[in-house]
Amino acid sequence: MDRRLPEKIKEYDNVDTVIISNAGANVFGLKHTIGQLVQENKFTEIRVITHDNCGAMKLVTQHLFEMKRTPSNIYVHLVRQFENKVHKAVEMDSVNERLEKERIEVMVKGVKVQSEMIKIHSLGIPKDMMEQRKEGYHLIVSKPVFGGYKRLLEQTKLKRYSSYVILGYGDELINDIEIAVSELGVTDIYFVIQNENEKRITEKYRDFVKISIRRAEINNRREVKTLVVQ
């Protein structure tokens, strides 16, 4: 979901591909989304894309090696799977790529699974875009749509490299939203829906987010908006 990746991820977007994303390419955290997509579609290939200098992996590193404990929900959602798997902090990104690939291979049988770790420095991002934004960052939350990634980014009309993107279904996204809000400098959340019929469901979901993320004080310090992309 990293804000530095959308321009790269656009390269994978086409009508035969559905893109899902969360903090750390955490397959466990998207297991229901993956299960639903696999049940409804016949995939020939699944590609797990991670990257170095990952904020979610920094959280895991802090918990495992620096005694900075994560909240219990984030521990279960993200951190616990790395216990006894990583022996040095420097290994974290490579272990994550291997671990997520292995998890997909267990979950989805008979489908080719490949993995790739993107090196952030190879993306050619301008230096000023790499630096911390004083005004904070956006978070886009939406359901995955085949061939819909580029369109999602274009129609939200947000500045390049300013937006984290979470794509999946249902309540399992809540923990990733909390990570973005509490750890990554997100100042507003955009729930993007495809039509007006989804608005009622989204409003209930928005209320759940506001209630759930008390630790980040989202009610007082963050804006939560709904955009209809048609």
C-alpha positions in Angstrom: 0.0 0.0 0.0 3.1 2.2 0.2 2.6 5.7 -1.2 5.8 5.3 -3.3 4.5 2.3 -5.2 1.3 3.3 -7.1 3.1 4.6 -10.2 5.0 1.2 -10.4 1.9 -0.9 -9.6 0.1 0.8 -12.5 2.3 -1.3 -14.8 0.6 -4.5 -13.7 -2.9 -3.2 -14.2 -5.0 -4.6 -17.0 -8.5 -6.1 -17.5 -7.3 -9.6 -16.6 -5.6 -8.5 -13.4 -7.0 -7.6 -10.0 -4.8 -5.8 -7.5 -5.2 -6.1 -3.8 -2.9 -4.4 -1.3 -2.4 -3.8 2.4 0.4 -3.0 4.9 3.4 -5.2 4.2 1.8 -7.3 1.4 0.4 -9.3 4.4 -1.3 -12.3 2.9 -2.7 -13.4 6.3 -4.3 -10.0 6.6 -6.1 -10.4 3.2 -7.0 -14.1 3.6 -10.8 -13.5 3.2 -10.3 -11.2 0.2 -8.1 -13.7 -1.4 -10.5 -16.5 -0.6 -13.4 -14.7 -2.2 -11.5 -13.7 -5.3 -10.2 -17.3 -5.8 -13.7 -18.7 -5.3 -15.2 -16.3 -7.9 -12.4 -16.4 -10.5 -10.1 -18.8 -12.2 -6.6 -17.4 -11.8 -3.6 -18.7 -13.7 -1.0 -16.7 -11.8 -0.6 -14.9 -8.5 2.2 -12.4 -8.0 3.2 -11.3 -4.5 4.9 -7.9 -4.6 6.8 -6.6 -1.6 9.4 -3.8 -1.3 12.3 -2.8 0.7 12.3 0.0 3.3 8.7 -1.1 4.2 7.0 0.8 7.0 5.1 -2.3 8.1 8.3 -4.3 8.4 9.7 -1.5 10.5 6.8 -2.1 12.9 7.7 -5.8 13.0 11.4 -5.0 13.5 10.6 -2.6 16.4 8.4 -5.2 18.1 10.9 -8.2 17.7 14.2 -6.4 18.2 13.7 -3.1 19.8 11.1 -3.9 22.5 8.6 -1.4 21.1 5.5 -3.5 21.4 2.6 -3.1 18.9 -1.0 -3.2 20.0 -2.4 -6.7 20.4 -4.6 -6.5 17.3 -1.6 -5.4 15.1 0.5 -8.1 16.7 -2.0 -10.8 15.7 -2.7 -9.3 12.3 0.9 -8.6 11.2 3.7 -9.3 13.7 3.1 -12.8 15.1 3.8 -14.6 11.8 7.4 -13.4 11.9 8.3 -14.8 15.3 11.1 -17.4 15.1 11.4 -16.7 11.4 13.7 -13.6 11.5 17.0 -13.6 13.4 18.4 -10.3 12.2 16.6 -7.0 11.5 18.4 -6.7 8.2 16.7 -9.9 7.0 13.2 -8.6 7.4 12.3 -7.6 3.9 13.7 -10.8 2.3 12.0 -12.9 4.9 8.7 -11.1 4.3 8.9 -11.8 0.5 9.5 -15.5 1.1 6.9 -15.9 3.9 4.1 -14.2 1.9 4.8 -16.3 -1.2 4.8 -19.5 0.9 1.5 -18.6 2.5 -0.2 -18.0 -0.9 1.1 -21.3 -2.1 -0.5 -23.0 0.9 -3.8 -21.1 0.5 -4.2 -21.5 -3.3 -3.4 -24.8 -4.9 -2.8 -25.4 -8.6 -1.9 -21.8 -9.4 1.5 -20.5 -10.4 2.9 -18.2 -7.7 5.7 -15.7 -8.2 7.2 -13.1 -5.9 9.1 -9.9 -6.5 10.7 -7.4 -4.2 10.8 -3.8 -5.5 13.8 -1.7 -4.6 12.5 1.7 -3.8 15.7 3.5 -4.9 15.3 2.0 -8.4 12.0 3.8 -9.0 13.5 7.1 -9.8 11.2 9.0 -7.4 12.2 12.7 -7.2 14.0 13.6 -4.0 11.3 16.1 -2.9 8.7 13.4 -3.2 10.7 11.1 -1.0 10.8 13.6 1.9 8.2 13.7 4.6 5.2 15.9 3.6 4.4 18.5 6.2 0.7 18.4 5.2 0.6 14.6 5.7 -0.7 11.9 3.4 -3.9 10.5 2.0 -5.2 6.9 2.4 -7.4 5.4 -0.4 -9.5 2.5 0.6 -11.6 0.6 -2.0 -12.6 -2.8 -3.1 -10.4 -4.5 -5.8 -11.7 -4.2 -9.4 -10.2 -6.0 -12.4 -8.3 -3.4 -14.5 -9.4 -0.6 -12.1 -6.2 0.5 -10.4 -5.2 3.2 -12.8 -8.7 4.5 -13.0 -8.9 4.6 -9.2 -5.8 6.8 -8.9 -6.7 9.0 -11.8 -10.2 9.8 -10.6 -9.3 10.5 -7.0 -7.0 13.3 -8.4 -4.6 13.2 -5.6 -0.9 14.3 -5.9 1.5 11.6 -7.0 3.4 9.8 -4.2 1.0 11.3 -1.6 -1.4 8.4 -1.2 -1.3 5.0 0.4 -3.7 2.5 -1.1 -5.6 -0.4 0.6 -7.6 -2.7 -1.6 -9.7 -5.6 -0.2 -13.0 -6.6 1.2 -14.6 -6.0 4.6 -13.5 -5.7 8.2 -10.1 -7.3 7.7 -8.9 -3.9 6.3 -9.4 -2.2 9.7 -6.0 -3.1 11.1 -4.2 -1.9 8.0 -6.1 1.4 8.2 -5.0 1.7 11.8 -1.3 1.2 10.8 -1.6 3.9 8.1 -3.2 6.4 10.4 -1.1 5.8 13.5 2.3 5.2 11.9 2.5 6.7 8.4 1.3 10.2 8.8 -2.1 9.8 7.1 -4.3 12.9 7.6 -7.4 11.9 5.6 -9.1 8.7 4.4 -11.0 8.3 1.2 -13.4 5.4 1.0 -13.9 5.1 -2.8 -17.1 3.4 -4.0 -18.1 2.4 -7.5 -21.7 3.6 -7.4 -24.3 5.2 -5.1 -25.8 1.8 -4.1 -22.6 1.1 -2.1 -22.9 4.3 -0.1 -25.0 2.8 2.7 -22.6 0.0 3.3 -19.7 2.4 3.2 -21.3 4.7 5.7 -21.6 1.8 8.2 -18.0 0.9 7.5 -16.8 4.4 8.0 -18.6 4.5 11.4 -16.9 1.3 12.3 -13.5 2.8 11.4 -14.1 5.9 13.5 -15.1 3.8 16.5 -12.4 1.2 16.1 -9.3 3.4 15.7 -9.4 5.1 19.1 -5.6 4.7 19.5 -5.0 7.0 16.5 -7.7 9.5 17.7 -9.2 9.4 14.2 -12.4 11.2 15.3 -10.4 14.3 16.4 -7.5 14.4 14.1 -8.4 12.8 10.8 -11.0 13.4 8.1 -13.0 10.4 6.6 -14.6 11.0 3.2 -16.5 9.0 0.6 -15.8 9.4 -3.1 -18.0 7.9 -5.8 -15.9 6.9 -8.8 -18.1 6.1 -11.9 
